[in-house]
Amino acid sequence: MTTAPMAIEDGGLDALANAIDVEHQAAIAAAVSALDHAIRCGELLTRAKDRVGHGGWLAWLQKHCRVGEREARNYMRVYRHRAGLSVI
C-alpha cells in the first residue's frame, strides 16, 4: 500500500480520490511491466525453440528452464500476438 490509511481518512474525499489515482497509476505501470516481461520471455523462448530444432524442445525446456510447457506456450503466444495487445 502506498498511502497510510489514517492519512486518507483524515483528508476526506479529496485524499481518497488522490490515493485512488495513485494506486490506479501504479496498477497500470505494473501491468505494463508484466506484459513487457511476458513478451520478452516469449521472444526468448521462441528463439530457443527455433535453435533446439524439431523433437528436442520439451526436453530442453525441462532441463534448462523453470517454465512449464503450458506457460512457455502462453508466453510464446503473447509474443506472437504482441502487436494486438494493450494493458488498458
C-alpha angles and dihedrals in degrees: 000000000000099000127053110245095227092053090055094049092048093051099055126213095333090058090047091050091050092048090049091052092048092051092044092053091046090051091051092048091049092048092050090049092048091050091048090052092046091051092049092047090051091050092051093045090050091051091049093048091051091052097045092057134210116333099010102074102093095045091048092048093049093047099045110027139054089218120105123228094254092047090049091052090049093049091049090049090052089050093049092049097038094119091065097045129100133164098223 
